Amino acid sequence: MITLSSIRAAAEVIAPHVVRTPLLPFGSGWLKPESLQPIGAFKLRGALNALARLEDRSRGVVAYSSGNHAQAVAYAARLHGVPAAIVMPSNTPEVKVEATRALGAEVFIVGITERVQRAEELVAERGAALIPPFDHPDVIAGQGTIGLEVLADLPSADVVVVPMSGGGLISGVATAIKSIKPEVRVIGAEPALAGDVAASLRAGQLVRWDPVERARTVADALRDEPSELTWAHISAYVDDVVTVTEEEILGAVAALARQARLVAEPSGAVAVAALAKLAGAGTGVAVVSGGNIDPALLARLLAA
Amino acid sequence: MITLSSIRAAAEVIAPHVVRTPLLPFGSGWLKPESLQPIGAFKLRGALNALARLEDRSRGVVAYSSGNHAQAVAYAARLHGVPAAIVMPSNTPEVKVEATRALGAEVFIVGITERVQRAEELVAERGAALIPPFDHPDVIAGQGTIGLEVLADLPSADVVVVPMSGGGLISGVATAIKSIKPEVRVIGAEPALAGDVAASLRAGQLVRWDPVERARTVADALRDEPSELTWAHISAYVDDVVTVTEEEILGAVAALARQARLVAEPSGAVAVAALAKLAGAGTGVAVVSGGNIDPALLARLLAA
């Protein structure tokens, strides 16, 4: 389990390179817009902390990801002047491949089932360090800095809602919040179509859903599942999970653009949709985790 | 002329009620996203300061505006628990009328040429205080707080680009910056179709353009012209003006949504378009002044 002191240490390490996102009023609650980070997602926090804490990064870093973690590691590596090799599945949208290359990373396109193996080969061949998307204490500690900032900016917060996929974000945020102020409720938010953590909390143990099932949701960054490490944090610290429909997710994307002037991706709007269902829970904060939406999808939602 | 100390005093007055907007990296420069203020525009700063400094606000406040100033005054009045009467021209989009009413203001719809007169009548009838959109020292001092924040967050800034219309925003920002660090260049940004201040600076005196000419630009919040008060600040402090085309403005709106995950209105993107034309000018900051765009227009720009 990670500790509050590791999160506080991460905050110092990443401060020069991340945006200190403000809380924005939204309806009767607040937003923590991590979509405003340089790569458009909170992932930069964990990647920066993990990379900075590597004992030897001289031979570069490796990551596998089709999404925001790819760009986070590429960005962090460029900042530290080390090479980054990113393994992406062949169904990754070209725009994300190009964005990762534009950050100076070497991209390896492989079949979706070969991602992990190819990354491990690169680690072995190069002596490079693997930065996993969530299953690592330094990554979790980096994401936890969001919890410190929420409590610092809004000491009166009663509930903090955090989207869940692999669980790195909520593990860090919940550790920070429960260590400082245990009476603040930490609520996970999931698409109902990828509601495996909600099912796990009900069952009292980690329930695994078929990846094909989890892949149905439009929230494409929330299709992963917890590891043993993140489940340990989730089961210890998370008070409850709220699941939301696809319609609620897309409605939240549109509301964020219209009322908060934020471009959010569907995954980034899931906690906002969940917070809207928690009326009467007191002062709430929703983490807007990312903003890398397909512009054509946003256009359709705004034209509707 | 307003002073640095009045801006510093304004910063203390408004701090509890405005978002402390961060600087966001964007290309080789930075953005100051005032679009993230509660009403979606910097106007809240000036309205809050002016309202807080009224000697007697017991009989309420009056404003005339079809745009962001209307909502700024309504929002500030509600915060302070005083009635607000807002005079809006009959061509104001219904969505803006409703947004102003939703903030608790009483809205008076009049013909476009009767706005000022009707506002003055309301002031006389009610003993209420008029809060002008830019032609007032307290309003200018409130907007100037943006300049303090830019210098605090980015001491290495070389150039700050600010959109211009009535000139309240740039008057305040330029006063703050030139008082603290005169070597930082303050550049105004205007649509070429409403380039009256650029023409004024070239002529060395306030040049007035026909309102019909100024109304051609898509940047509907930048169709006003300076007063004697704001011109005094502009001519004293502004180093230069960059004008941008309509195409450059709309391109900047799309780039802000795609690359900075910000919803900006055309007027709010004008300084971003201008900064893009200042390559080689050093470390630049563009003020994104507002985000209240017609969602259908943003949808069209993103679908293109």
Contacts between the chains, C-beta under 8 A, distances in Angstrom:
chain1	res1	chain2	res2	distance
A	19	B	22	5.1
A	19	B	23	7.9
A	19	B	24	6.0
A	19	B	25	7.9
A	20	B	22	5.5
A	21	B	22	6.6
A	22	B	19	5.1
A	22	B	20	5.5
A	22	B	21	6.6
A	22	B	22	6.2
A	22	B	36	7.2
A	23	B	19	7.9
A	24	B	19	6.0
A	24	B	36	5.7
A	24	B	38	7.8
A	25	B	19	7.9
A	25	B	38	5.3
A	33	B	36	7.6
A	35	B	261	4.7
A	36	B	22	7.2
A	36	B	24	5.7
A	36	B	33	7.6
A	36	B	260	7.7
A	36	B	261	6.3
A	36	B	262	7.7
A	38	B	24	7.9
A	38	B	25	5.3
A	40	B	261	5.4
A	257	B	263	5.3
A	257	B	295	7.0
A	257	B	298	7.3
A	258	B	295	5.7
A	260	B	36	7.7
A	261	B	35	4.6
A	261	B	36	6.3
A	261	B	40	5.4
A	261	B	262	6.7
A	261	B	263	4.0
A	261	B	264	7.5
A	261	B	291	3.3
A	261	B	292	7.7
A	262	B	36	7.7
A	262	B	261	6.7
A	262	B	262	7.4
A	262	B	263	6.7
A	263	B	257	5.3
A	263	B	261	4.0
A	263	B	262	6.7
A	263	B	263	6.2
A	264	B	261	7.5
A	291	B	261	3.2
A	292	B	261	7.7
A	295	B	254	8.0
A	295	B	257	7.0
A	295	B	258	5.7
A	295	B	302	4.2
A	295	B	303	7.6
A	296	B	302	7.0
A	296	B	303	6.2
A	298	B	257	7.3
A	298	B	299	7.7
A	298	B	302	5.5
A	299	B	298	7.7
A	299	B	299	4.4
A	299	B	300	7.5
A	299	B	302	3.9
A	299	B	303	4.0
A	300	B	299	7.5
A	300	B	303	7.9
A	302	B	295	4.2
A	302	B	296	7.1
A	302	B	298	5.5
A	302	B	299	3.9
A	302	B	302	7.4
A	303	B	295	7.6
A	303	B	296	6.2
A	303	B	299	4.0
A	303	B	300	7.9
A	303	B	303	7.6
